[in-house]
Amino acid sequence: MRKRSELIFSLALVPIDSLALLGAFALAFLIRARAEGHPLAYPVHGWEFLQLVVLILPAWVLIFGLSGLYSQTSLRSRWSELGRIIVAVSGGVMLMILADFFWVKPIFPSKAIPVYAYALGLLFVGLSRFIVSVVQRYMFRYGVGVRRTLLIGAGSVADRVLRSLSSPANGYRVDMIVDPTARDKTRQGIPVATSFEAAIDKLGSRGLDEIINADTNMDQSKLAGILNYATNHYISFRYAPSQFNLYTANSGLDSIGGVPMIEVRLTPLDGWGRILKRAFDVLGATVALIIFSPFMLIIALVIKITDSGPVLYRHKRVSRAGGRVGVMKFRTMSWKYSTGPDKKYKTAEEAFKAMSREDLLAEFARDQKVADDPRVSAFGRFLRRTSLDELPQFFNVLKGDMSLVGPRPVLPAELERYGEHGASFLSLKPGITGMWQVSGRNDVSYEDRVKLDVYYVENWSLWLDMIIIAKTVVTLLTRRGAY
């Protein structure tokens, strides 16, 4: 998982690059219009010209992103960074020249301006990124944003990786080395453990950001075991590929010290994906609350008039990384049958027994809900069938506890049913809607719900979120699988 500081630096580069490019075109215009002393081929006011440049900047930022200039890594060399800058700036200038060819009016008041802007763009973007890297590396010296790392392996490959990670500029701190053949307790001042288990006993998983396996001779079972530990504790995992070629759908290839490394990811929703999804959630929840606020007020009044007790009900569910979140709903159960540690009935099973409905216990144990729940009020049944009881969850989304689309919010006890997929399930926030809601909702078996949740985590994309939201609207209108 990416550290918050890495995301902040990557996000900060977007406005910095934009200002650098805008400054390059502004200075290019001034040089051509003022310094050269002869009139422009197409006279235009400087502000009007810059407004056209601002309109094209988002496409240019996209080119920078496609060139890998916003990927979160501190291991890229300065020459590699410079090469990407040249490609991105060149692509952006070519885009503007192409737009100038098809535009009704000329974009460039003079043919010399894109030439000047190209040279100045390379200078300004390169210089601004150099300053950002200096600031970031200065912060590394004080431990800000440094990735605590466990390195596994011995021999030339591990030595090359260690030399690269030991550079303060790379933002890594190797806390321990695992070497089964080691005789010394330290190597280059770094503690050495003879097994992965011994290293974890000493370090613990708390605060560990990454595990790097540079042992190319490790057998597949041990490698899979370390990978399983890393995923279950939300720790990034990289390994030097061997003849076993362990690979997952979300793997990425890079290098450390010239050694090819495969990074295993639980979900593509990392780095920029998290930022994009959060922006999508905030925008969508805000619009939804504006639209549905009159209906929410009416629902609250009806609940208060028809039944005693609170309007809202918070039920604890598991969130990202195993945290707990209070998911809000309009209360649909009769207040006298509501369950909780401070209520007359502590659990649903107790309420069913008190109502002489033991016949529902097996269904509840299997699905964690029943199709015809006698505890639900008449108005609550309407809210459930129309899913209007879930409208308050848009507040959960704004707060950051949930997403518009994601895995189902489940009880802590339900995690056992996810088995080896528990880490994948917990890598994302729960959603108001998701794959299971648009695939039959309560008509889908619990095992299939697990599979749908895991599929969503491993195949997330913003386009998939949009498709699920569109299908959710259709599902709500047809009321398929709702109770």
C-alpha positions as CSV (number, residue, x, y, z in Angstrom):
1,M,0.0,0.0,0.0
2,R,1.2,3.5,-0.8
3,K,2.2,5.9,2.0
4,R,0.1,9.0,2.4
5,S,3.2,11.2,1.9
6,E,3.9,9.6,-1.5
7,L,0.3,10.4,-2.7
8,I,0.7,14.0,-1.4
9,F,3.9,14.5,-3.4
10,S,2.4,13.0,-6.5
11,L,-0.7,15.1,-6.2
12,A,1.3,18.2,-5.6
13,L,3.2,17.7,-8.9
14,V,0.0,18.2,-10.9
15,P,-0.4,21.9,-10.1
16,I,3.4,22.4,-10.1
17,D,3.7,21.0,-13.6
18,S,0.7,23.0,-14.8
19,L,2.2,26.3,-13.5
20,A,5.6,25.4,-15.0
21,L,4.0,24.9,-18.5
22,L,1.8,27.9,-18.2
23,G,4.8,30.0,-17.2
24,A,6.7,28.6,-20.2
25,F,4.1,29.8,-22.6
26,A,3.6,33.1,-20.9
27,L,7.3,33.9,-21.1
28,A,7.5,32.6,-24.7
29,F,4.7,35.0,-25.6
30,L,6.5,37.9,-23.9
31,I,9.8,37.1,-25.6
32,R,8.1,37.0,-29.1
33,A,5.7,39.9,-28.6
34,R,8.0,42.3,-26.7
35,A,11.6,41.4,-27.0
36,E,11.9,40.7,-30.7
37,G,10.5,44.1,-31.7
38,H,8.4,43.1,-34.8
39,P,4.6,42.5,-34.9
40,L,2.9,39.1,-34.3
41,A,1.6,37.2,-37.3
42,Y,-1.8,37.0,-35.7
43,P,-2.2,39.8,-33.1
44,V,-3.9,38.6,-29.9
45,H,-4.0,39.8,-26.3
46,G,-1.7,37.8,-24.0
47,W,-4.6,36.9,-21.6
48,E,-6.6,35.5,-24.5
49,F,-3.7,33.3,-25.5
50,L,-3.1,32.0,-22.0
51,Q,-6.8,31.1,-21.7
52,L,-6.4,28.8,-24.6
53,V,-3.3,27.3,-23.1
54,V,-5.2,26.7,-19.8
55,L,-8.0,24.8,-21.7
56,I,-5.4,22.4,-23.2
57,L,-3.5,21.9,-19.9
58,P,-5.7,19.0,-18.6
59,A,-4.8,17.0,-21.8
60,W,-1.2,17.8,-21.2
61,V,-1.4,16.6,-17.6
62,L,-2.9,13.4,-18.9
63,I,0.1,13.0,-21.2
64,F,2.4,13.4,-18.1
65,G,0.4,10.8,-16.3
66,L,0.6,8.3,-19.2
67,S,4.3,8.9,-19.3
68,G,4.6,7.7,-15.7
69,L,5.5,11.1,-14.3
70,Y,3.0,10.8,-11.5
71,S,3.7,7.2,-10.4
72,Q,4.7,6.9,-6.7
73,T,8.3,5.8,-6.7
74,S,11.4,7.3,-5.3
75,L,13.7,4.8,-7.0
76,R,13.6,6.3,-10.4
77,S,16.9,7.8,-11.6
78,R,17.2,11.4,-12.6
79,W,18.1,10.4,-16.1
80,S,15.0,8.3,-16.3
81,E,12.9,11.2,-15.0
82,L,14.5,13.6,-17.5
83,G,13.7,11.2,-20.4
84,R,10.1,11.0,-19.3
85,I,9.9,14.8,-19.1
86,I,11.3,15.2,-22.6
87,V,8.7,12.7,-24.0
88,A,5.8,14.3,-22.1
89,V,6.7,17.9,-22.9
90,S,7.3,17.0,-26.6
91,G,4.0,15.2,-26.7
92,G,2.2,18.2,-25.3
93,V,3.7,20.6,-27.7
94,M,2.8,18.3,-30.6
95,L,-0.7,18.1,-29.3
96,M,-1.0,21.9,-29.3
97,I,0.5,22.2,-32.8
98,L,-2.0,19.6,-34.0
99,A,-4.9,21.5,-32.3
100,D,-3.6,24.7,-33.9
101,F,-3.9,23.0,-37.3
102,F,-7.5,22.0,-36.9
103,W,-8.7,25.1,-34.8
104,V,-10.9,27.7,-36.5
105,K,-8.5,30.5,-35.4
106,P,-4.8,30.1,-34.9
107,I,-3.7,29.2,-31.4
108,F,-0.2,30.5,-31.7
109,P,0.2,34.2,-32.6
110,S,3.6,33.3,-34.0
111,K,5.3,30.2,-35.2
112,A,8.2,31.0,-32.9
113,I,6.1,30.8,-29.7
114,P,5.8,26.9,-29.6
115,V,9.6,26.6,-30.2
116,Y,10.3,29.0,-27.3
117,A,7.7,27.4,-25.1
118,Y,9.1,23.9,-25.8
119,A,12.6,24.9,-24.6
120,L,11.3,26.8,-21.6
121,G,8.8,24.0,-20.7
122,L,11.7,21.5,-20.5
123,L,13.6,23.9,-18.3
124,F,10.8,24.9,-16.0
125,V,9.3,21.4,-15.6
126,G,12.7,19.9,-15.0
127,L,13.8,22.6,-12.6
128,S,10.5,22.5,-10.6
129,R,10.6,18.7,-10.3
130,F,14.3,18.9,-9.2
131,I,13.2,21.3,-6.4
132,V,10.4,19.0,-5.4
133,S,12.8,16.0,-5.3
134,V,15.3,18.0,-3.2
135,V,12.5,18.8,-0.7
136,Q,11.3,15.2,-0.6
137,R,14.8,13.8,0.0
138,Y,15.4,16.4,2.7
139,M,12.3,15.1,4.4
140,F,13.6,11.6,4.0
141,R,16.6,12.5,6.2
142,Y,14.3,13.2,9.0
143,G,12.2,10.0,8.5
144,V,9.2,11.7,6.9
145,G,7.8,9.5,4.2
146,V,10.5,6.8,4.6
147,R,9.3,3.2,3.9
148,R,10.3,0.8,6.6
149,T,11.5,-2.3,4.8
150,L,12.3,-6.0,5.5
151,L,14.9,-7.4,3.0
152,I,15.1,-11.1,2.4
153,G,18.0,-12.8,0.7
154,A,21.8,-13.1,0.5
155,G,24.3,-13.1,-2.3
156,S,25.0,-10.7,-5.2
157,V,21.3,-10.0,-6.0
158,A,20.5,-9.0,-2.4
159,D,23.6,-6.9,-2.1
160,R,22.7,-4.9,-5.2
161,V,19.2,-4.3,-3.8
162,L,20.6,-3.4,-0.4
163,R,23.0,-0.8,-1.9
164,S,20.2,0.8,-3.8
165,L,17.9,0.9,-0.8
166,S,20.7,2.2,1.5
167,S,20.8,5.5,-0.4
168,P,19.1,8.1,1.7
169,A,17.7,9.7,-1.5
170,N,15.5,6.7,-2.3
171,G,13.3,7.0,0.8
172,Y,13.8,3.4,2.1
173,R,15.0,2.3,5.5
174,V,16.0,-1.4,5.8
175,D,15.0,-2.4,9.4
176,M,16.2,-6.0,9.1
177,I,17.7,-8.5,6.7
178,V,16.7,-12.2,6.6
179,D,19.6,-14.5,5.7
180,P,19.4,-18.2,6.8
181,T,23.1,-18.6,6.2
182,A,24.2,-15.5,8.2
183,R,26.8,-15.9,10.9
184,D,26.9,-12.3,11.9
185,K,24.1,-10.6,13.8
186,T,24.4,-7.4,11.7
187,R,25.3,-6.4,8.1
188,Q,26.3,-2.9,7.4
189,G,24.8,-1.9,10.7
190,I,21.5,-3.6,10.0
191,P,20.2,-6.4,12.2
192,V,20.1,-9.9,10.6
193,A,17.6,-12.6,11.3
194,T,18.0,-16.2,10.2
195,S,14.3,-16.7,9.2
196,F,11.3,-14.7,8.1
197,E,9.4,-15.8,11.2
198,A,12.2,-14.6,13.5
199,A,12.3,-11.2,11.8
200,I,8.6,-10.7,12.2
201,D,8.8,-11.7,15.9
202,K,11.4,-8.9,16.4
203,L,9.9,-6.3,14.1
204,G,6.2,-7.0,14.2
205,S,4.0,-6.0,11.3
206,R,3.0,-2.7,12.8
207,G,4.8,0.1,10.9
208,L,6.4,-2.2,8.4
209,D,5.7,-0.8,4.9
210,E,7.3,-3.2,2.5
211,I,8.8,-6.7,2.3
212,I,11.4,-7.2,-0.5
213,N,12.4,-10.8,-1.4
214,A,15.7,-10.8,-3.2
215,D,16.2,-14.6,-2.7
216,T,15.8,-16.0,-6.3
217,N,16.3,-19.6,-5.0
218,M,13.4,-19.6,-2.5
219,D,11.0,-22.4,-3.0
220,Q,7.4,-21.5,-4.1
221,S,5.7,-22.6,-0.9
222,K,7.8,-20.3,1.3
223,L,7.4,-17.4,-1.2
224,A,3.6,-17.9,-1.2
225,G,3.6,-17.9,2.6
226,I,5.4,-14.6,2.8
227,L,3.1,-13.1,0.2
228,N,0.1,-14.3,2.1
229,Y,1.5,-12.7,5.3
230,A,2.1,-9.4,3.4
231,T,-1.4,-9.3,1.9
232,N,-3.1,-10.1,5.3
233,H,-1.2,-7.3,7.0
234,Y,-1.5,-4.8,4.1
235,I,2.2,-4.6,3.5
236,S,3.7,-4.0,0.0
237,F,5.5,-7.0,-1.4
238,R,8.1,-7.2,-4.1
239,Y,10.2,-10.1,-5.2
240,A,13.0,-10.9,-7.7
241,P,11.4,-13.3,-10.2
242,S,12.7,-16.8,-10.4
243,Q,11.8,-20.0,-12.3
244,F,8.5,-20.2,-10.4
245,N,7.2,-16.9,-11.9
246,L,4.7,-16.2,-9.2
247,Y,2.3,-13.6,-10.7
248,T,-1.0,-12.0,-10.0
249,A,-3.4,-10.0,-12.1
250,N,-2.4,-6.7,-10.4
251,S,1.4,-7.2,-10.5
252,G,3.7,-4.5,-11.6
253,L,7.3,-4.7,-12.9
254,D,10.1,-2.3,-11.9
255,S,13.7,-2.6,-10.7
256,I,15.8,-1.9,-7.7
257,G,19.6,-1.5,-8.1
258,G,19.2,-2.9,-11.6
259,V,17.4,-6.1,-10.3
260,P,14.0,-6.7,-11.9
261,M,11.3,-6.7,-9.2
262,I,7.7,-7.8,-9.4
263,E,5.4,-5.9,-7.0
264,V,2.2,-7.7,-6.0
265,R,-0.9,-5.6,-5.5
266,L,-4.2,-6.6,-4.0
267,T,-6.1,-4.2,-6.1
268,P,-5.5,-1.7,-8.9
269,L,-7.2,0.9,-6.5
270,D,-3.9,2.2,-5.2
271,G,-2.1,5.5,-5.5
272,W,-3.9,7.7,-8.1
273,G,-6.8,5.2,-8.1
274,R,-7.6,6.0,-4.5
275,I,-7.5,9.8,-5.2
276,L,-9.8,9.4,-8.2
277,K,-12.3,7.2,-6.4
278,R,-12.4,9.5,-3.4
279,A,-13.1,12.5,-5.6
280,F,-15.8,10.5,-7.4
281,D,-17.3,9.5,-4.0
282,V,-17.4,13.1,-2.7
283,L,-19.0,14.5,-5.9
284,G,-21.6,11.7,-6.1
285,A,-22.6,11.8,-2.4
286,T,-22.9,15.6,-2.5
287,V,-25.2,15.5,-5.5
288,A,-27.2,12.6,-4.0
289,L,-27.8,14.4,-0.7
290,I,-29.0,17.6,-2.5
291,I,-31.5,15.5,-4.6
292,F,-32.7,13.2,-1.8
293,S,-32.7,15.6,1.2
294,P,-36.5,16.4,0.9
295,F,-37.3,12.7,0.9
296,M,-35.0,12.0,3.8
297,L,-36.8,14.7,5.9
298,I,-40.2,13.1,5.1
299,I,-38.9,9.6,5.9
300,A,-37.5,10.8,9.3
301,L,-40.9,12.4,10.2
302,V,-42.9,9.3,9.3
303,I,-40.6,7.1,11.4
304,K,-40.8,9.4,14.4
305,I,-44.6,9.7,14.2
306,T,-45.4,5.9,13.6
307,D,-42.9,4.4,16.1
308,S,-41.0,5.5,19.2
309,G,-37.3,5.5,19.3
310,P,-34.5,7.1,17.2
311,V,-34.8,7.8,13.5
312,L,-31.4,6.6,12.5
313,Y,-29.8,3.2,13.3
314,R,-26.0,2.7,13.3
315,H,-24.7,-0.8,12.9
316,K,-21.0,-1.6,13.3
317,R,-19.5,-3.1,10.2
318,V,-15.9,-3.9,9.1
319,S,-14.2,-1.3,7.0
320,R,-10.9,-1.0,5.1
321,A,-7.9,-2.7,6.8
322,G,-10.2,-4.2,9.4
323,G,-11.3,-1.0,11.0
324,R,-14.9,-0.5,12.4
325,V,-17.4,1.9,11.0
326,G,-20.9,2.9,12.1
327,V,-23.0,2.5,9.0
328,M,-26.1,4.7,9.1
329,K,-29.6,3.6,8.0
330,F,-33.1,4.8,8.7
331,R,-34.5,2.5,11.4
332,T,-36.8,-0.1,9.9
333,M,-37.3,-2.4,12.8
334,S,-40.0,-1.8,15.5
335,W,-38.2,-0.2,18.4
336,K,-39.2,-2.9,20.9
337,Y,-37.5,-5.6,18.7
338,S,-34.3,-3.7,18.0
339,T,-31.2,-5.5,19.2
340,G,-28.0,-4.3,20.8
341,P,-25.9,-4.5,24.0
342,D,-28.1,-2.0,25.7
343,K,-31.4,-3.4,24.4
344,K,-33.8,-5.9,25.8
345,Y,-32.7,-8.4,23.1
346,K,-29.0,-8.5,22.6
347,T,-29.0,-10.5,19.4
348,A,-31.4,-11.3,16.6
349,E,-31.5,-14.9,17.7
350,E,-32.9,-13.8,21.1
351,A,-35.6,-11.7,19.5
352,F,-36.7,-14.6,17.2
353,K,-36.9,-16.9,20.2
354,A,-38.9,-14.4,22.2
355,M,-41.4,-14.1,19.2
356,S,-41.6,-17.9,19.0
357,R,-40.0,-17.8,15.5
358,E,-37.2,-20.4,15.9
359,D,-37.9,-21.4,12.4
360,L,-36.0,-18.4,11.2
361,L,-32.8,-19.1,13.0
362,A,-31.3,-21.3,10.3
363,E,-32.1,-18.8,7.6
364,F,-30.5,-16.0,9.6
365,A,-27.4,-18.0,10.4
366,R,-27.0,-18.8,6.7
367,D,-27.6,-15.3,5.2
368,Q,-27.4,-13.0,8.2
369,K,-30.9,-11.8,7.3
370,V,-34.4,-13.3,6.6
371,A,-36.8,-12.7,3.8
372,D,-39.8,-12.1,6.0
373,D,-38.4,-10.6,9.2
374,P,-41.3,-10.2,11.7
375,R,-39.2,-7.5,13.6
376,V,-39.6,-5.1,10.7
377,S,-42.3,-2.5,10.9
378,A,-44.8,-1.9,8.1
379,F,-43.1,1.4,7.0
380,G,-39.7,-0.2,7.5
381,R,-40.7,-3.0,5.1
382,F,-41.5,-0.3,2.5
383,L,-38.1,1.4,3.1
384,R,-36.2,-1.9,2.7
385,R,-38.0,-2.9,-0.5
386,T,-37.2,0.5,-2.0
387,S,-33.7,0.7,-0.4
388,L,-34.7,4.2,0.9
389,D,-33.4,3.1,4.3
390,E,-29.9,3.3,3.0
391,L,-30.0,7.0,2.0
392,P,-28.2,8.2,5.2
393,Q,-25.2,6.3,4.1
394,F,-24.3,9.1,1.7
395,F,-23.2,10.9,4.9
396,N,-20.9,7.9,5.6
397,V,-19.4,8.5,2.1
398,L,-18.8,12.2,2.7
399,K,-17.1,11.4,6.0
400,G,-14.9,8.9,4.3
401,D,-16.1,5.8,6.1
402,M,-17.7,4.2,2.9
403,S,-17.6,4.5,-0.9
404,L,-20.5,4.8,-3.3
405,V,-19.4,1.5,-4.8
406,G,-17.5,-1.2,-2.9
407,P,-17.7,-4.6,-1.1
408,R,-20.6,-5.2,1.2
409,P,-20.5,-3.8,4.7
410,V,-20.2,-7.0,6.8
411,L,-20.2,-7.9,10.5
412,P,-16.8,-8.8,12.1
413,A,-18.1,-12.4,12.6
414,E,-18.7,-12.7,8.8
415,L,-15.0,-12.3,7.9
416,E,-14.4,-15.9,8.7
417,R,-16.6,-16.8,5.7
418,Y,-14.2,-15.0,3.4
419,G,-11.3,-17.3,4.3
420,E,-8.1,-16.7,2.4
421,H,-9.9,-13.8,0.5
422,G,-10.2,-11.8,3.7
423,A,-7.2,-9.5,3.0
424,S,-8.5,-8.8,-0.5
425,F,-12.0,-7.9,0.9
426,L,-10.5,-5.5,3.5
427,S,-8.3,-3.7,1.0
428,L,-11.3,-1.4,0.1
429,K,-13.9,0.6,1.9
430,P,-17.4,-0.9,1.9
431,G,-19.9,0.5,-0.5
432,I,-23.5,1.6,-0.6
433,T,-23.9,-0.5,-3.7
434,G,-21.7,-3.1,-5.3
435,M,-21.4,-6.2,-7.4
436,W,-23.8,-8.3,-5.3
437,Q,-26.5,-5.7,-5.3
438,V,-26.7,-5.6,-9.1
439,S,-26.4,-9.4,-9.4
440,G,-29.6,-10.3,-7.6
441,R,-29.1,-8.8,-4.1
442,N,-30.6,-11.1,-1.5
443,D,-31.3,-13.8,-4.1
444,V,-27.5,-14.4,-4.4
445,S,-26.0,-17.1,-2.2
446,Y,-23.5,-16.0,0.5
447,E,-20.7,-17.9,-1.3
448,D,-21.4,-16.0,-4.5
449,R,-21.5,-12.7,-2.7
450,V,-17.9,-13.4,-1.5
451,K,-16.8,-14.2,-5.0
452,L,-18.4,-11.0,-6.4
453,D,-16.8,-8.9,-3.7
454,V,-13.3,-10.3,-4.4
455,Y,-13.8,-9.9,-8.1
456,Y,-14.6,-6.2,-7.6
457,V,-11.5,-5.6,-5.4
458,E,-9.2,-7.3,-7.9
459,N,-10.7,-5.7,-11.0
460,W,-11.6,-2.2,-9.9
461,S,-11.9,0.7,-12.4
462,L,-13.8,3.9,-12.4
463,W,-15.7,2.6,-15.5
464,L,-16.8,-0.4,-13.5
465,D,-18.0,1.9,-10.7
466,M,-20.1,3.8,-13.2
467,I,-21.6,0.6,-14.7
468,I,-22.5,-0.7,-11.2
469,I,-24.2,2.6,-10.3
470,A,-26.2,2.6,-13.6
471,K,-27.3,-1.1,-12.9
472,T,-28.1,-0.1,-9.3
473,V,-30.7,2.4,-10.6
474,V,-32.3,-0.3,-12.7
475,T,-32.3,-2.8,-9.8
476,L,-33.9,-0.3,-7.5
477,L,-36.6,0.5,-10.0
478,T,-37.4,-3.2,-10.5
479,R,-37.0,-4.0,-6.7
480,R,-35.3,-7.3,-7.7
481,G,-34.0,-9.3,-4.7
482,A,-35.0,-6.6,-2.1
483,Y,-36.4,-7.5,1.3
